[in-house]
Amino acid sequence: MPGVFHRSLFLSGPAGRLEASLWTSSLTDPPLAAVVCHPHPLFGGTMHNKVVFQAARALHALGLPVLRFNFRGAGLSEGEHDKGAGEREDVKAALDFLAAEFPGRPLVVAGFSFGAWVGLREGCGDARVTELIGLGLPVNDSTFAYLAACAKPKLFVQGERDQFGDPTRLATFVTSLPEEARASTSVIIVPGVDHFFAGKLSEAGKAAKDWLRARHPELKTES
């Protein structure tokens, strides 16, 4: 990707060091900064996952600094998997890092699958986070009930044939949300793909990019 300034680093996490990758750009005063959270580490999920990479790439194309990191126990990150509880603390550590690197900037939390379940939960309760993006929400076997109390703007991008997050079940869940939370939620269904958006990864990334750019007309596409 042209214009990418890449920095490999370790974050200070509550269970030890967290392996991370930060993309910045030539934009000296970015209006937002984003973190993208990866899928389930016990099933091979890392920050190098294709969906995570594509989402990060799409957000970075708007000139945003984008941080990816490995949850505890994944890749070179220290600690052990904690069924989502400790991983929320890992997300907070990532947000703390972004807030220190880009003080005063609103933050965006994006996540794929397990990363959406954990990341959106932490992002809902963090005042520094203004927008949330979930890709492939695993609504079949994970509860997202916490979103009932979250009125922050949210985008859900789901595959039409998602085997872990049936779009019909997702639609029913969104309809069940209180009015304020429901009104702040947008859903985009990518046709003809499963949980991993195989063959249409760019469409999933474009959905996130277009949604964020519509909310922030000042964002400019860099690549």
Residue pairs with C-beta under 8 A, 6 or more apart in sequence:
1 57
1 60
1 61
1 223
2 222
2 223
3 25
3 26
3 222
3 223
4 23
4 24
4 25
4 60
4 223
5 23
5 24
5 25
5 26
6 21
6 22
6 23
7 21
7 22
7 23
7 24
8 20
8 21
9 20
9 21
9 22
10 17
10 18
10 19
10 20
10 76
11 17
11 18
11 20
11 69
11 93
11 94
11 97
12 18
12 93
13 72
13 77
13 78
13 79
13 89
13 90
13 93
14 86
14 89
14 90
14 93
15 72
15 78
15 79
15 80
15 82
15 86
15 89
15 90
16 72
16 77
16 78
16 79
17 76
17 77
17 78
18 69
18 70
18 71
18 72
18 77
18 78
18 90
18 93
18 94
19 47
19 69
19 70
19 74
19 75
19 76
19 77
20 47
20 67
20 68
20 69
20 70
20 94
20 97
21 47
21 67
21 68
21 69
22 65
22 66
22 67
22 101
23 56
23 60
23 65
23 66
23 67
24 30
24 65
25 60
25 63
25 64
25 65
25 222
26 222
27 63
27 222
30 63
30 64
30 65
30 102
30 105
31 105
31 106
31 216
31 218
31 219
32 64
32 105
32 106
32 107
32 108
32 130
32 131
32 212
32 216
32 219
33 64
33 65
33 66
33 67
33 98
33 101
33 102
33 105
33 106
33 107
33 108
34 56
34 59
34 64
34 65
34 66
34 67
34 98
34 107
34 108
34 109
34 110
35 66
35 67
35 68
35 69
35 91
35 94
35 95
35 98
35 107
35 108
35 109
35 110
35 119
36 47
36 52
36 55
36 56
36 59
36 66
36 67
36 68
36 110
36 111
36 112
36 115
37 52
37 69
37 71
37 91
37 94
37 109
37 110
37 111
37 112
37 114
37 115
37 116
37 118
37 119
38 45
38 46
38 47
38 48
38 49
38 52
38 68
38 70
38 71
38 74
38 111
38 112
38 114
38 115
39 45
39 49
39 51
39 52
39 112
39 113
39 114
39 115
39 136
40 113
40 114
41 70
41 71
41 73
41 74
41 81
41 114
42 81
45 71
45 74
45 113
45 114
45 115
46 70
46 74
46 75
47 68
47 69
47 70
47 74
47 75
48 75
49 112
50 196
50 201
51 112
51 113
51 135
51 136
51 196
51 197
51 201
51 204
52 68
52 112
52 115
53 68
54 197
54 201
54 202
54 204
54 205
55 110
55 112
55 133
55 135
55 204
55 205
55 208
56 66
56 68
56 110
57 205
58 205
58 206
58 208
58 209
59 66
59 108
59 110
59 208
59 209
59 212
60 66
60 222
60 223
61 209
61 221
61 222
61 223
62 209
62 212
62 213
62 216
62 219
62 220
62 221
62 222
63 219
63 220
63 222
64 108
64 219
65 98
65 101
65 102
67 94
67 97
67 98
69 77
69 90
69 94
70 76
70 77
71 77
71 81
71 87
71 90
71 118
72 78
72 79
72 80
72 81
72 82
72 86
72 87
72 90
73 79
73 80
73 81
74 81
77 90
79 86
81 87
84 114
84 117
84 118
87 114
87 118
88 118
88 121
88 122
91 109
91 118
91 119
91 122
91 123
92 122
92 126
95 107
95 109
95 122
95 123
95 126
95 128
95 129
98 105
98 107
99 105
99 107
99 128
106 128
106 129
106 130
106 131
107 123
107 126
107 128
107 129
107 130
108 129
108 130
108 131
108 132
108 133
108 212
109 119
109 120
109 122
109 123
109 126
109 129
109 131
109 132
109 133
110 116
110 119
110 132
110 133
110 134
110 135
110 208
111 117
111 118
111 119
111 120
111 133
111 134
111 135
112 134
112 135
112 136
113 135
113 136
113 137
113 138
113 164
113 195
114 138
114 142
116 134
116 135
116 136
116 137
116 138
117 137
117 138
117 142
117 144
119 132
119 134
120 132
120 134
120 144
120 146
120 147
120 150
120 154
121 146
123 129
123 132
123 152
124 132
124 146
124 147
124 149
124 150
124 152
129 152
130 152
130 153
131 152
131 153
131 154
131 155
131 212
131 215
132 150
132 152
132 153
132 154
132 155
133 154
133 155
133 157
133 208
133 211
133 212
134 154
134 155
134 156
134 157
135 156
135 157
135 158
135 197
135 204
135 208
136 157
136 158
136 159
136 162
136 164
136 165
136 195
136 196
136 197
137 144
137 156
137 158
137 165
137 170
138 164
138 165
138 195
139 165
139 166
139 169
139 170
139 173
140 163
140 164
140 165
140 166
140 169
141 164
144 173
147 154
147 177
147 181
147 185
148 177
148 178
148 181
149 181
150 181
150 184
151 180
151 181
151 183
151 184
152 184
153 184
153 186
153 215
154 184
154 185
154 186
155 185
155 186
155 187
155 188
155 207
155 208
155 211
155 212
156 170
156 174
156 185
156 186
156 187
156 188
157 187
157 188
157 190
157 204
157 207
157 208
158 165
158 167
158 170
158 187
158 188
158 189
158 190
159 165
159 167
159 189
159 190
159 193
159 194
159 195
159 196
159 197
160 167
160 189
160 190
160 191
160 192
160 193
161 192
161 193
161 194
162 193
162 194
162 195
163 194
163 195
164 195
165 195
167 189
170 187
171 187
174 182
174 185
174 187
175 182
177 185
186 211
188 207
188 211
190 197
190 200
190 203
190 204
190 207
192 199
192 200
193 199
193 200
197 203
197 204
209 221
212 219
213 219
213 221
